[in-house]
Amino acid sequence: MSTPRSTGPVPNINVPLFWPMQLAASLIEQSLELAARNVKFLDEELRLHGGIKPRLATAHSVRLKLRTLDLCDYSTSAANGLPTLVNAPYAGHTSMIADYHAGQSLMQTLKAGGLQPLFLTDWHCATLDMKDLEVDQYLAELLACIDDLGGRVNVVGLCQGGWMGAMLAARYPDKVASLVLAGSPIDTHAGNGPLVSMVRKSPMRFYQELVASGNGLMPGKFMLAGWKNMHPEQHYVQEHIDLYEHIDDPVWLSKTEAFERWYENPLDLPGRWYLQVIDQLFKRNLLAKGEYVGLGRTLKLKDLICPLYLLAGESDDITTHEQVFAAERLCGTPRSLIDKRMVPGGHVGLFMGARTLKEVWPEIAAWIGERR
């Protein structure tokens, strides 16, 4: 049997002579790990900022496909009774806000609360051929959905979807059996939120130039920049620091990707629609004043007489609670048929905050169910 060849003495790295070699090897290893971490961070940055696309979390079918929206059906096959229609905001983000994530979804919560049949408006991103559409076209297609569902529904209006629901309830009182206004600006001049101040101070020319730069559309990327500029440190500094610190945390990344899937993918809006909303609703506050003309009639909120549930966020800086609760004095609904609640948190948390979905929306589902 052959004798193994000697490999020579093994260097003793505890001897000071070899310390520089050990340090160099350690630094090389750390540099490689750092480089890998940086690549992973950059890849995730690209995914979070537009690389992953929005999607509704829950299985559904499309009952109607119209020019401005898809009417999504969340009903079971045996569903019957008065339908509930959730009108998602058409304010620059997709309807994913109402069906955000498995286990954290307003549509799942309402369905679990026994609301059947159940439907959701999924608004389309505007294309250039839609640039001259006005609020009336959106009201008309929402009305077509209601008529297709039998002509009378419960409406759950989220943010901007709430003032659309209020318009229809004032224009056609027999078509809306009950109305939930969640973070919905009914009196846009109430309160002192930053959005109110910004709209008041910015001349119409500013908004017109934004639309002109979008060739007749209001680009979603402009609105996204505006929202981020309300909290610049969070969006331009802190969120990148947070990502780097949690780049190896799969649970944190999963939650963040779900949010950014919605937040970082804004919708373009028709320019004419956008300017009409800014001028007539936010600058001149015509709906609250009883001077807004919708579908050929001047709309009077006193003609809105259905039961109302008003939901506002305590720290909502998009729609202050004063703007939501103004419906109590402006609408014709008797006080005995009005319920209202203010919850901790901001605007987005009203629709997809885990605590609000668990503690508040089941109560709202029961409230709707009692009035069907």
N, C-alpha and C positions, 0 to 999 in steps of 0.2 A: 504494500500500500504506500502510495507516495505521500510525502510530508507536505502539508500546506505551505505555500509560500508566505513568508513573513511580509506583512503590510507596513512594518515599521512602527515605531512608537506613536500612540495616539496623543495629540497635543492636549495639554492640561489647560483648559480655558480659564482655570482659576489663577493661572500664572499671569501677572500683570502684562507680560510681553504680548499676550494674545487678546487683551481687552479691546484694542482698536478694531481687530478683525471681527470680534463678536458684535461690537456696536454697529459696524458697517452692515453685517448680515441682518441684524435686527431692523436697521433703518430701511434696507431694501425690501424686507418683508412688509414693514408698515407702509411703505410707499405704494407697494402693489395693492395692499388692502385699501388704502386711501383712494387710489386711482379707480379701483373697482366700485367703491362706494360713490365716488363722484359721477361715474358713468351711470350708475343706477339712479342717482338723484336726477341727472339731466334727462334720462329717459322717462322718468316718472313726471317730471315737469311738463314735458311735451304731451304726455297722455292726459294730464289733468287740465291743461289749458287748450282744449279743443280737440284732443286726440281721441277721446271716447265720446260717443254720441248718446243723446238722451233716449230713454225708452220707458214705456209704462211697465210697472213691475208685475201687474196682475193679469192673468189670462182674461181675454174679453173678445168680443166680436164687434164688427163695425156695422151698425144698423143703417146709417146713412153716410154717404160720402158727398159732401157739398163743396162749393168752391172755397169757402172760408174755413171749413172745419170737417172733421169726422165725428159722427155721433157714436161713441163707444158704449157698447152694451155689456154690463157687468152682471146681468140677471141670471138666475138659475132657470132651467127649462120650465119649472113649475111656477114661476113667479106670476103673481097677479095682484090686482089692486092699483091704487093711484101711484104712478111713477114718481120717483125722485130724480131730478136732473141737477147734477153738480156742474155749475158754470165756472170753469177755470178762468183765471185772469188771462186777458190778451193784452199784456203790457210789456212784452219783450222777452218772456221766457215761456218754455213749453208747459203743457198741461201735466207734465211729470210731477209738478208740485203737489198734485192731488193723488198721485199713485206713485210714491217716491221709491219705496224699497220694501221688500218682503218683510212683514212684521212692523213696518213703519209707513203705513199707507192710509190716507183718509178713506179711500174707496173700500179697502178691506175692513176698516173700522165701521163704516156705515153699513156695509153688507152684514158684518157680524152682529150689528145692532138690529137686524131684522128689516132693513129698508130694501124692499123689493117691489117692483122692478127698479133697477138702478142704472143710471146713465151718466156719462161724462162728455163734455165738449172738449175735443182735442183740436185746438186752433192751428191753422196752417201758417207757415212762414210766408209772408207776402212776396210775390214775384212782380216783375216790372209791369205785367199786364193788370195788376191789382192796385197800382199806385194811386188811382183816382177813386177807389172805393171809400165810402163814408160810413159813419156809424149806422145810418139807416140800413145799409146792406147787411151789416152784421146782426142788427136787430131782426131783420126780415128772415135771415137764415136760422136764427135762434127760434123765432116764431114757427118756422117750418118744422123744426125738431119737435116743438111742443105739440103742434097739430098732428104730427105723425105718431106721437105717443098717446093720442086720444083727446088732445085739446085742453087738458087740465093737469098740472103737475105741481109738486113741491119743488121749489128752487133753492139750491144752496149756492149762494154767490160768494166767491172768493175774491177779495180785493176788487179789481175792476169788474170782475164778473158779477159783483153785487150791484153796482150802479146800473149795469145792463138789465139785471133782473128787476130792479126797482122801476126802471123805465117801462118794461113790459107789464109789470103789475099795475102801474098807473095808467098805461094805455089800454090794457085789456084785463081789467080786474077779475073777470071770471075765469081766466086761464091760469092764475097762480093761486094755489090753495094755501100755501104758506111760504114764507121767505126768510131764509137765514142770511144775514149780512155779516160776513166774517172779514174784519179788516177792510171794510168797504167805505170809501170816501163819499158820503152823501152830501155833506156840507164841506166843500173843499177849502173854505176860508176859516173854518173853526180850528182852534188850537194854534200853537206856535211851533210846529215841527219844522225841521230844516228844509223839507221838500216844499212846504208852503212858502217859506221865505225865498227859496231859490226861484220858484215859478213867478212870484210877484216881482222880483227884482230883474229878471231876465226879459228883455224886450222880445216881442213876437219875431222881430227880424232875426234874432239869434236862432230860433227854432226853424224858421223858414230857410235859413242858410244851411242848417244841418240836412234838411230834406233835399235841398237843391244839390248838395254834395253827394247825396245818395241817389241821384237821378230820379227823384220823385218818390223814393222810399225813405223811411226813417231806419237806417241800418241798426241792427241789434247791437253791433259792436260799440256804437256811440253811446247807447243807453247803458251798456255794461260798464263802460268807462265812467259814466256819470255816477252809477251806483257805487263803484269802487272808490271814487273820489270823495264820497260821503264819509268813508273810513279809510283814508289812504294808508296809514301806517299798518293796519291789519292786512290789507290786500297787497301792498307793494313791498312790505318788509317781513312782517311777522309770519305770514303764511309760508314763505319760503324757508324761514328759519325752522318753523315747525316741521315742514316736510323733511328737511335734512336731518333733524333730530330723530324722526320716526321712520326713516327710510327702511329700516329692517323690522318694522312692526307691522305684520300683515293685517291685524285687526284694525289698527289706526288707518292704514292705507285703504282698506276696503270701505270704511265709513267715509273717508275723504273722497275717494273716487266716486261714490254714489252721489255725494253732494255736488262735486264739480261736473259730473255728467249732466246735471241739470243747470248749474249756475253758469258754466263757461260756454254754453251753447245757446246764445240769445236768438230770438226771432226778429226778422225784419218786419216792419209795419207799413201799411199804406201811408204815404205822406199826407194825403188829404185827410184821412182818418185821424192821424196823429195831430195835425195842426188844429183840426176841429175840436178834439178833446182838450188840448192845451188852452185854446182860446175860449171856448164856450163853457167848458166844465171847470177848469182849474183857474183861469184868469177871471172870467166873468161870473162863474158860479151859477149858471143859468138854471140848472136842475133844481138846486135848493131854492132859488128865487121864484120858481114856477113859470119860467120863461123859455125853457128849452123846448124846441120843436122836434118831435120824433115821430116818424112815419105819418107825417101830415097833420099832426095835432100838437097843440101846446100841452105839455105834460105837467099836470098838477099832482104833486106827491100826496095831497089830501085825498086823491082818488084811489090811492093805494090803501086798501082796507083789510088785507089778509093778516093773519097772525104773523108776528115778527119775532125773530130771535137775533139779538145783537151781540156780537162777540168782538172784543177789542184786546189788544196787547198793551200791557202797562208801560212798556218801554219801546213801543212801536214808533220809529221815526220816519216811516213811510206814510202810514195812515194813523194819525193820532186818535185816541179814543173819543175826543170831542167830535171828530168828523164822522165817526160811526154812530155814536149815541145821539147825534143830531136827528137821526131818523125818528126818534121817539116824539119829538115836537113837530117835525115837518110832515110826517105821514098821517093818513087818516085813520089808522088802526087804533081802536080803543086801547087805553092803557092796560086794561085787564087782559089783553091778548098779546102784550109785549113782554118778553123776557130778555134780560141782558146780563152779560157777565164780562168782567175784565180779568184777564189772567196774567201771571208773570211772563215776561219775555217780550221779544220783538215781533216783527211782521211775519217772517217766514215760519217762525215757530208756531203760529196760529194754525197752519195747515199741515206741517209735517214734523212738528216737535213731538218727541216720544211721550213726554209728560202730558201735553195737551191732548194728544190722540188717546191716551189711556184714561185720563180723568174727565175730560170735557166733552169730547165728541160723542161718546156713548150716551151721555145725557141729552145732547142735541138730537141724536137719532131717536131716542125715546120721545122727545118733545114732538118731533115730526110725526112719529108713529101714532101718537095720541090724537093727532089732528087730521088723520086720513079718513 
